[in-house]
Amino acid sequence: MACHGGYCSCAGLNCAANETCCGASSGDLSASVCIDLSASPGHCGACGQSCGAGERCFSGHCGCGELGTEGQIPAACTSQQACCQNQCVDPGSNLCECAPGVYCTGGQSCCNGNCVNLLSDKNHCGTCNNACSSNQKCESGQCKKDGCQSAATPSFNLLALLALLWLMAWSRRRKKACPHHLS
């Protein structure tokens, strides 16, 4: 990953200095993403290292609960448990009751009485009530640009189309001006 002026290149993406390029080594450059390994539950501490169901990523460490009053990171649940309402529970015998009669399953967290996936829910990205903006998607628990080009930064395809349209218009004008030179 090459870095210049506080940004690093990740398979064509510009990562911020606090982000790491994940996925580029797989050979599928379209799978490459810039990730903050200190906060992403899908890449917590290392690319591809996921936290357990309902857990959050605190400074690169998975945990179930909230930070302690002095910044202590809560403990992670065991591989047989899921984090439910900031407590580790056995999902086989103790489903997470999110609201009266609403039970969350593995991979889901309770936010405002609804079961959501904090890794991909655009309204609860990484944590409850952390909504991504309209031009972002939730990927691995972090709001990321959705990949679409804005009008201010046209893509190569748009520029090629504009060049082709200009060339076609020029060719028509040339034919009208000099019909005996072109067949």
C-alpha positions as CSV (number, residue, x, y, z in Angstrom):
1,M,0.0,0.0,0.0
2,A,1.6,3.3,-1.1
3,C,0.9,6.4,1.0
4,H,1.1,10.1,0.0
5,G,-0.2,13.1,2.0
6,G,-1.9,11.1,4.7
7,Y,-3.8,8.9,2.3
8,C,-2.9,5.4,1.2
9,S,-3.7,3.6,-2.1
10,C,-5.7,0.3,-1.7
11,A,-6.5,-1.2,-5.1
12,G,-7.6,2.2,-6.4
13,L,-9.2,3.4,-3.2
14,N,-7.7,6.2,-1.0
15,C,-7.5,5.0,2.6
16,A,-7.2,7.5,5.4
17,A,-4.0,7.2,7.6
18,N,-6.0,5.3,10.3
19,E,-7.4,2.7,7.9
20,T,-5.9,-0.5,6.5
21,C,-6.4,-2.0,3.1
22,C,-8.3,-5.3,3.6
23,G,-9.0,-7.8,0.8
24,A,-6.4,-6.7,-1.8
25,S,-4.3,-9.9,-1.2
26,S,-7.2,-12.1,-2.2
27,G,-6.6,-11.3,-5.9
28,D,-10.1,-9.9,-6.2
29,L,-9.4,-6.1,-6.2
30,S,-13.2,-5.4,-6.1
31,A,-13.2,-7.0,-2.7
32,S,-10.7,-4.5,-1.3
33,V,-11.9,-2.0,1.3
34,C,-10.4,0.6,3.6
35,I,-11.1,-0.4,7.2
36,D,-10.4,1.1,10.6
37,L,-9.2,-2.0,12.4
38,S,-9.7,-0.4,15.8
39,A,-13.5,0.0,15.4
40,S,-14.8,-2.5,12.8
41,P,-16.6,-5.5,14.2
42,G,-16.0,-7.3,10.9
43,H,-12.3,-6.6,10.9
44,C,-11.4,-6.1,14.6
45,G,-7.6,-5.8,15.1
46,A,-6.8,-7.6,11.8
47,C,-8.4,-8.0,8.3
48,G,-11.1,-10.7,8.4
49,Q,-11.1,-11.1,12.2
50,S,-14.7,-10.8,13.1
51,C,-16.2,-10.2,16.5
52,G,-18.9,-12.5,17.8
53,A,-22.6,-11.9,17.3
54,G,-23.6,-8.7,18.9
55,E,-20.1,-7.8,20.0
56,R,-18.4,-4.4,19.3
57,C,-14.8,-3.6,18.4
58,F,-13.0,-1.5,21.0
59,S,-9.5,-0.4,20.0
60,G,-8.9,-3.6,18.0
61,H,-10.4,-5.9,20.7
62,C,-13.8,-7.5,20.6
63,G,-16.1,-7.1,23.6
64,C,-19.6,-7.5,24.9
65,G,-20.8,-4.4,26.7
66,E,-19.8,-0.8,27.2
67,L,-16.4,0.6,28.0
68,G,-15.6,0.8,31.7
69,T,-15.5,4.2,33.5
70,E,-11.7,4.2,33.1
71,G,-11.8,2.9,29.5
72,Q,-11.6,-0.8,30.3
73,I,-12.6,-2.9,27.3
74,P,-15.4,-5.4,28.2
75,A,-14.6,-9.1,27.8
76,A,-15.5,-11.0,24.7
77,C,-18.0,-13.8,24.7
78,T,-16.9,-17.4,24.2
79,S,-17.4,-19.0,20.8
80,Q,-20.5,-20.8,22.1
81,Q,-22.1,-17.5,23.3
82,A,-23.6,-14.4,21.7
83,C,-23.7,-10.9,23.1
84,C,-27.2,-9.9,24.0
85,Q,-28.1,-6.6,25.6
86,N,-24.4,-6.2,26.7
87,Q,-24.4,-9.7,28.3
88,C,-23.0,-13.0,27.0
89,V,-25.7,-15.6,26.6
90,D,-26.0,-19.2,25.2
91,P,-28.1,-18.6,22.0
92,G,-29.2,-22.3,22.0
93,S,-31.1,-22.1,25.3
94,N,-31.3,-18.3,26.0
95,L,-32.3,-16.3,22.9
96,C,-31.8,-12.6,23.2
97,E,-35.2,-11.1,24.0
98,C,-35.0,-7.7,22.3
99,A,-38.5,-6.6,23.1
100,P,-41.6,-8.5,24.4
101,G,-42.0,-11.4,22.0
102,V,-39.1,-10.3,19.8
103,Y,-36.0,-12.7,19.9
104,C,-32.8,-12.0,18.1
105,T,-30.8,-14.9,16.6
106,G,-27.0,-15.3,16.0
107,G,-25.4,-12.4,14.2
108,Q,-28.2,-9.9,15.2
109,S,-28.2,-7.2,17.9
110,C,-31.1,-5.5,19.6
111,C,-31.6,-1.8,18.6
112,N,-34.7,0.1,19.7
113,G,-36.7,-3.2,20.0
114,N,-35.6,-4.5,16.6
115,C,-33.2,-7.2,15.7
116,V,-30.5,-5.8,13.3
117,N,-27.2,-6.8,11.8
118,L,-24.7,-4.2,13.0
119,L,-22.3,-5.2,10.2
120,S,-24.6,-4.2,7.3
121,D,-27.6,-2.2,8.7
122,K,-27.4,1.3,7.2
123,N,-29.4,2.8,10.2
124,H,-27.4,0.9,12.9
125,C,-23.9,0.6,11.4
126,G,-21.4,-0.8,14.0
127,T,-23.6,0.4,16.9
128,C,-27.2,1.1,17.5
129,N,-28.5,4.4,16.0
130,N,-25.3,5.1,14.0
131,A,-26.9,5.9,10.6
132,C,-24.9,6.2,7.5
133,S,-25.5,9.2,5.2
134,S,-27.5,8.8,2.0
135,N,-24.3,8.4,-0.1
136,Q,-22.9,5.7,2.1
137,K,-23.5,2.0,2.8
138,C,-22.7,0.0,6.0
139,E,-19.9,-2.4,5.3
140,S,-18.2,-4.5,8.1
141,G,-19.8,-2.2,10.7
142,Q,-18.5,1.0,9.1
143,C,-20.1,3.6,6.9
144,K,-18.4,3.7,3.6
145,K,-18.9,5.6,0.3
146,D,-21.2,3.5,-1.8
147,G,-18.8,3.5,-4.8
148,C,-20.9,5.5,-7.1
149,Q,-19.2,8.4,-8.8
150,S,-20.7,11.9,-8.0
151,A,-21.3,14.5,-10.7
152,A,-18.2,16.4,-9.5
153,T,-15.9,13.4,-10.2
154,P,-17.1,11.8,-13.5
155,S,-15.9,8.3,-14.2
156,F,-13.8,7.3,-17.1
157,N,-16.9,5.8,-18.8
158,L,-18.7,9.1,-18.7
159,L,-15.7,11.0,-20.1
160,A,-15.3,8.4,-22.9
161,L,-19.0,8.8,-23.7
162,L,-18.7,12.6,-23.8
163,A,-15.7,12.3,-26.1
164,L,-17.6,9.9,-28.4
165,L,-20.6,12.2,-28.6
166,W,-18.3,15.2,-29.4
167,L,-16.6,13.1,-32.1
168,M,-19.9,12.1,-33.7
169,A,-21.1,15.7,-33.7
170,W,-17.9,16.9,-35.2
171,S,-18.1,14.2,-37.9
172,R,-21.7,15.2,-38.8
173,R,-20.6,18.9,-39.1
174,R,-17.6,17.9,-41.3
175,K,-19.9,15.8,-43.6
176,K,-22.2,18.8,-44.1
177,A,-19.4,21.2,-44.7
178,C,-17.4,19.0,-47.1
179,P,-19.8,16.3,-48.5
180,H,-17.5,15.6,-51.5
181,H,-14.5,14.7,-49.3
182,L,-16.2,12.0,-47.2
183,S,-18.1,9.0,-48.6
